[in-house]
Structure formats: C-alpha cells, structure tokens
C-alpha cells in the first residue's frame, strides 16, 4: 500500500491519491479500533454457565 501512495504522490495525481486514501480512511473508520485496541480480551464468546 505505501508503494501506491508514493506513486500517487510522484505523479501528483489527485485522482490516484483520492482512490487510495478514501478506502483506507473508510477501512480505518470501521476496523481501526479492532487493530489498535489491544486491551480487549482475545475471546469475545461468553463463558459457559457454571452449575
């Protein structure tokens, strides 16, 4: 991905830059918290009930 960013900047193509940054921004908005948040427990399944 950084290669595409460098190429877009070298060519100074606004379309290429937008085409790269827009999906990246959307992905980070949706999934960035999952990647950055290491304090959450690894398993999100509830524990089985104890009897």
C-alpha positions in Angstrom: 0.0 0.0 0.0 2.8 2.5 0.7 4.1 1.9 -2.8 0.8 3.1 -4.3 0.9 6.2 -2.1 4.4 7.1 -3.2 3.5 6.6 -6.9 0.4 8.8 -6.5 2.4 11.5 -4.9 5.2 11.2 -7.5 2.7 11.5 -10.3 0.9 14.3 -8.4 -2.4 12.7 -9.4 -5.3 13.8 -7.2 -7.5 11.0 -8.6 -5.0 8.3 -7.6 -4.4 9.9 -4.2 -8.2 10.0 -3.5 -8.6 6.5 -4.8 -6.0 5.3 -2.4 -6.9 7.4 0.7 -10.7 7.1 0.6 -10.9 3.3 1.0 -8.1 3.5 3.6 -10.0 6.0 5.6 -13.2 4.0 5.5 -11.4 0.8 6.5 -9.7 2.5 9.4 -13.0 4.0 10.5 -14.6 0.6 10.5 -11.8 -1.6 11.7 -9.1 0.6 13.1 -10.3 0.2 16.7 -10.1 -3.6 16.4 -6.5 -3.3 15.3 -5.3 -0.6 17.7 -7.2 -1.8 20.8 -5.0 -4.5 22.4 -6.7 -4.2 25.8 -9.8 -6.1 24.7 -10.0 -9.8 25.6 -8.9 -12.2 22.8 -12.1 -14.3 23.0 -15.4 -12.4 22.9 -17.5 -15.5 23.4 -19.3 -15.6 26.7 -18.2 -18.1 29.3 -20.3 -21.3 29.7 -22.6 -21.2 32.7 -21.4 -22.9 35.8 -23.7 -25.3 37.6 
